[in-house]
Amino acid sequence: MSTDHVRAVVPVADFDAAHAWWERLFGRPAANLPMDGLVEWRVTDGGWGPGHP
């Protein structure tokens, strides 16, 4: 069996503060903002599957 996707979810009480903190940690803006209350960072070159930017 191969692994195609791995996602880590971190629920937070203050989304805006957490979003800013993760941007500082990764040193760049989020790669994807798919909906309110969710941000995604691509952490490897092969991190997205087909159809993702």
N, CA, C and O atoms as a printed pandas DataFrame, in Angstrom:
     atom_number atom_name residue_name chain_id  residue_number  x_coord  y_coord  z_coord
0              1         N          MET        A               1    0.848   -1.173    0.000
1              2        CA          MET        A               1    0.000    0.000    0.000
2              3         C          MET        A               1    0.899    1.244    0.000
3              4         O          MET        A               1    1.882    1.310    0.739
4              5         N          SER        A               2    0.552    2.221   -0.832
5              6        CA          SER        A               2    1.308    3.466   -0.865
6              7         C          SER        A               2    0.497    4.573   -0.191
7              8         O          SER        A               2   -0.726    4.485   -0.077
8              9         N          THR        A               3    1.189    5.596    0.245
9             10        CA          THR        A               3    0.541    6.752    0.854
10            11         C          THR        A               3    0.506    7.875   -0.163
11            12         O          THR        A               3    1.544    8.282   -0.685
12            13         N          ASP        A               4   -0.690    8.375   -0.445
13            14        CA          ASP        A               4   -0.840    9.451   -1.416
14            15         C          ASP        A               4   -0.912   10.822   -0.768
15            16         O          ASP        A               4   -0.409   11.795   -1.329
16            17         N          HIS        A               5   -1.527   10.919    0.402
17            18        CA          HIS        A               5   -1.691   12.197    1.070
18            19         C          HIS        A               5   -1.549   12.020    2.580
19            20         O          HIS        A               5   -1.964   11.007    3.142
20            21         N          VAL        A               6   -0.970   13.002    3.207
21            22        CA          VAL        A               6   -0.929   13.067    4.670
22            23         C          VAL        A               6   -1.343   14.477    5.059
23            24         O          VAL        A               6   -0.793   15.455    4.553
24            25         N          ARG        A               7   -2.295   14.576    5.940
25            26        CA          ARG        A               7   -2.747   15.883    6.413
26            27         C          ARG        A               7   -2.651   15.916    7.928
27            28         O          ARG        A               7   -2.961   14.946    8.619
28            29         N          ALA        A               8   -2.215   17.057    8.415
29            30        CA          ALA        A               8   -2.208   17.286    9.854
30            31         C          ALA        A               8   -3.181   18.423   10.133
31            32         O          ALA        A               8   -3.120   19.469    9.486
32            33         N          VAL        A               9   -4.053   18.227   11.067
33            34        CA          VAL        A               9   -5.053   19.226   11.422
34            35         C          VAL        A               9   -4.782   19.677   12.850
35            36         O          VAL        A               9   -4.600   18.861   13.754
36            37         N          VAL        A              10   -4.758   20.994   13.034
37            38        CA          VAL        A              10   -4.517   21.558   14.361
38            39         C          VAL        A              10   -5.667   22.515   14.684
39            40         O          VAL        A              10   -5.662   23.658   14.227
40            41         N          PRO        A              11   -6.645   22.066   15.460
41            42        CA          PRO        A              11   -7.731   22.965   15.856
42            43         C          PRO        A              11   -7.190   24.067   16.775
43            44         O          PRO        A              11   -6.355   23.807   17.641
44            45         N          VAL        A              12   -7.674   25.300   16.577
45            46        CA          VAL        A              12   -7.205   26.433   17.382
46            47         C          VAL        A              12   -8.399   27.274   17.826
47            48         O          VAL        A              12   -9.461   27.250   17.205
48            49         N          ALA        A              13   -8.203   28.006   18.901
49            50        CA          ALA        A              13   -9.247   28.899   19.402
50            51         C          ALA        A              13   -9.234   30.241   18.672
51            52         O          ALA        A              13  -10.285   30.860   18.499
52            53         N          ASP        A              14   -8.058   30.696   18.245
53            54        CA          ASP        A              14   -7.925   31.987   17.568
54            55         C          ASP        A              14   -7.300   31.751   16.195
55            56         O          ASP        A              14   -6.078   31.684   16.063
56            57         N          PHE        A              15   -8.144   31.628   15.184
57            58        CA          PHE        A              15   -7.680   31.289   13.838
58            59         C          PHE        A              15   -6.696   32.318   13.291
59            60         O          PHE        A              15   -5.657   31.938   12.750
60            61         N          ASP        A              16   -6.993   33.608   13.415
61            62        CA          ASP        A              16   -6.123   34.634   12.852
62            63         C          ASP        A              16   -4.734   34.611   13.478
63            64         O          ASP        A              16   -3.734   34.726   12.769
64            65         N          ALA        A              17   -4.664   34.464   14.793
65            66        CA          ALA        A              17   -3.369   34.397   15.469
66            67         C          ALA        A              17   -2.605   33.144   15.052
67            68         O          ALA        A              17   -1.396   33.198   14.827
68            69         N          ALA        A              18   -3.303   32.024   14.951
69            70        CA          ALA        A              18   -2.644   30.776   14.549
70            71         C          ALA        A              18   -2.154   30.849   13.102
71            72         O          ALA        A              18   -1.055   30.389   12.791
72            73         N          HIS        A              19   -2.962   31.422   12.229
73            74        CA          HIS        A              19   -2.576   31.574   10.824
74            75         C          HIS        A              19   -1.279   32.371   10.731
75            76         O          HIS        A              19   -0.356   31.977   10.017
76            77         N          ALA        A              20   -1.206   33.487   11.446
77            78        CA          ALA        A              20    0.002   34.316   11.449
78            79         C          ALA        A              20    1.193   33.552   12.027
79            80         O          ALA        A              20    2.307   33.662   11.514
80            81         N          TRP        A              21    0.966   32.782   13.084
81            82        CA          TRP        A              21    2.051   32.014   13.708
82            83         C          TRP        A              21    2.626   30.995   12.734
83            84         O          TRP        A              21    3.845   30.873   12.615
84            85         N          TRP        A              22    1.755   30.256   12.029
85            86        CA          TRP        A              22    2.219   29.255   11.061
86            87         C          TRP        A              22    2.947   29.915    9.892
87            88         O          TRP        A              22    3.913   29.354    9.376
88            89         N          GLU        A              23    2.498   31.095    9.469
89            90        CA          GLU        A              23    3.217   31.808    8.411
90            91         C          GLU        A              23    4.631   32.160    8.864
91            92         O          GLU        A              23    5.583   32.046    8.093
92            93         N          ARG        A              24    4.760   32.581   10.102
93            94        CA          ARG        A              24    6.110   32.872   10.626
94            95         C          ARG        A              24    6.934   31.590   10.728
95            96         O          ARG        A              24    8.120   31.601   10.396
96            97         N          LEU        A              25    6.346   30.507   11.170
97            98        CA          LEU        A              25    7.063   29.245   11.301
98            99         C          LEU        A              25    7.585   28.767    9.944
99           100         O          LEU        A              25    8.753   28.399    9.822
100          101         N          PHE        A              26    6.719   28.771    8.925
101          102        CA          PHE        A              26    7.112   28.296    7.599
102          103         C          PHE        A              26    7.861   29.354    6.793
103          104         O          PHE        A              26    8.501   29.032    5.792
104          105         N          GLY        A              27    7.785   30.614    7.221
105          106        CA          GLY        A              27    8.492   31.681    6.528
106          107         C          GLY        A              27    7.862   32.079    5.204
107          108         O          GLY        A              27    8.530   32.636    4.333
108          109         N          ARG        A              28    6.580   31.792    5.056
109          110        CA          ARG        A              28    5.875   32.139    3.817
110          111         C          ARG        A              28    4.366   32.045    4.043
111          112         O          ARG        A              28    3.907   31.425    5.003
112          113         N          PRO        A              29    3.598   32.676    3.135
113          114        CA          PRO        A              29    2.135   32.581    3.254
114          115         C          PRO        A              29    1.643   31.162    2.975
115          116         O          PRO        A              29    2.376   30.330    2.441
116          117         N          ALA        A              30    0.424   30.910    3.335
117          118        CA          ALA        A              30   -0.196   29.610    3.066
118          119         C          ALA        A              30   -0.233   29.349    1.566
119          120         O          ALA        A              30   -0.349   30.278    0.766
120          121         N          ALA        A              31   -0.134   28.086    1.197
121          122        CA          ALA        A              31   -0.193   27.700   -0.210
122          123         C          ALA        A              31   -1.630   27.647   -0.715
123          124         O          ALA        A              31   -1.881   27.784   -1.913
124          125         N          ASN        A              32   -2.565   27.448    0.201
125          126        CA          ASN        A              32   -3.953   27.263   -0.206
126          127         C          ASN        A              32   -4.860   27.726    0.922
127          128         O          ASN        A              32   -4.606   27.450    2.094
128          129         N          LEU        A              33   -5.918   28.432    0.552
129          130        CA          LEU        A              33   -6.949   28.865    1.496
130          131         C          LEU        A              33   -8.286   28.339    0.964
131          132         O          LEU        A              33   -9.063   29.100    0.388
132          133         N          PRO        A              34   -8.558   27.038    1.153
133          134        CA          PRO        A              34   -9.702   26.417    0.497
134          135         C          PRO        A              34  -11.073   26.855    1.016
135          136         O          PRO        A              34  -12.063   26.771    0.289
136          137         N          MET        A              35  -11.141   27.323    2.266
137          138        CA          MET        A              35  -12.422   27.755    2.828
138          139         C          MET        A              35  -12.139   28.548    4.091
139          140         O          MET        A              35  -11.021   28.530    4.606
140          141         N          ASP        A              36  -13.159   29.246    4.591
141          142        CA          ASP        A              36  -12.995   29.991    5.844
142          143         C          ASP        A              36  -12.560   29.055    6.956
143          144         O          ASP        A              36  -13.131   27.978    7.130
144          145         N          GLY        A              37  -11.551   29.463    7.706
145          146        CA          GLY        A              37  -11.105   28.688    8.848
146          147         C          GLY        A              37  -10.148   27.562    8.519
147          148         O          GLY        A              37   -9.858   26.734    9.381
148          149         N          LEU        A              38   -9.642   27.509    7.274
149          150        CA          LEU        A              38   -8.715   26.447    6.891
150          151         C          LEU        A              38   -7.621   27.018    6.008
151          152         O          LEU        A              38   -7.905   27.685    5.013
152          153         N          VAL        A              39   -6.375   26.759    6.367
153          154        CA          VAL        A              39   -5.225   27.134    5.542
154          155         C          VAL        A              39   -4.349   25.904    5.368
155          156         O          VAL        A              39   -4.309   25.030    6.234
156          157         N          GLU        A              40   -3.644   25.844    4.237
157          158        CA          GLU        A              40   -2.803   24.690    3.947
158          159         C          GLU        A              40   -1.439   25.167    3.467
159          160         O          GLU        A              40   -1.336   26.142    2.722
160          161         N          TRP        A              41   -0.402   24.473    3.898
161          162        CA          TRP        A              41    0.952   24.705    3.426
162          163         C          TRP        A              41    1.459   23.447    2.756
163          164         O          TRP        A              41    1.240   22.337    3.241
164          165         N          ARG        A              42    2.124   23.626    1.659
165          166        CA          ARG        A              42    2.784   22.514    0.967
166          167         C          ARG        A              42    4.185   22.416    1.570
167          168         O          ARG        A              42    4.982   23.346    1.442
168          169         N          VAL        A              43    4.484   21.312    2.217
169          170        CA          VAL        A              43    5.753   21.196    2.938
170          171         C          VAL        A              43    6.796   20.355    2.218
171          172         O          VAL        A              43    7.937   20.270    2.672
172          173         N          THR        A              44    6.423   19.726    1.097
173          174        CA          THR        A              44    7.385   18.984    0.275
174          175         C          THR        A              44    7.098   19.286   -1.189
175          176         O          THR        A              44    5.999   19.728   -1.525
176          177         N          ASP        A              45    8.067   19.055   -2.059
177          178        CA          ASP        A              45    7.854   19.284   -3.485
178          179         C          ASP        A              45    6.750   18.413   -4.046
179          180         O          ASP        A              45    6.034   18.843   -4.950
180          181         N          GLY        A              46    6.593   17.218   -3.546
181          182        CA          GLY        A              46    5.550   16.308   -4.013
182          183         C          GLY        A              46    4.332   16.320   -3.118
183          184         O          GLY        A              46    3.572   15.351   -3.102
184          185         N          GLY        A              47    4.130   17.379   -2.383
185          186        CA          GLY        A              47    3.085   17.422   -1.369
186          187         C          GLY        A              47    1.663   17.455   -1.880
187          188         O          GLY        A              47    0.745   17.095   -1.144
188          189         N          TRP        A              48    1.448   17.875   -3.119
189          190        CA          TRP        A              48    0.089   17.909   -3.655
190          191         C          TRP        A              48   -0.099   16.765   -4.633
191          192         O          TRP        A              48    0.854   16.279   -5.244
192          193         N          GLY        A              49   -1.311   16.360   -4.764
193          194        CA          GLY        A              49   -1.647   15.358   -5.766
194          195         C          GLY        A              49   -2.062   16.033   -7.067
195          196         O          GLY        A              49   -1.998   17.258   -7.169
196          197         N          PRO        A              50   -2.483   15.266   -8.052
197          198        CA          PRO        A              50   -2.934   15.829   -9.331
198          199         C          PRO        A              50   -4.072   16.814   -9.123
199          200         O          PRO        A              50   -4.945   16.598   -8.283
200          201         N          GLY        A              51   -4.058   17.882   -9.882
201          202        CA          GLY        A              51   -5.123   18.870   -9.824
202          203         C          GLY        A              51   -4.908   19.981   -8.825
203          204         O          GLY        A              51   -5.704   20.919   -8.780
204          205         N          HIS        A              52   -3.869   19.914   -8.027
205          206        CA          HIS        A              52   -3.574   20.980   -7.064
206          207         C          HIS        A              52   -2.536   21.922   -7.664
207          208         O          HIS        A              52   -1.686   21.508   -8.452
208          209         N          PRO        A              53   -2.618   23.193   -7.282
209          210        CA          PRO        A              53   -1.655   24.185   -7.795
210          211         C          PRO        A              53   -0.235   23.900   -7.343
211          212         O          PRO        A              53    0.684   24.642   -7.691
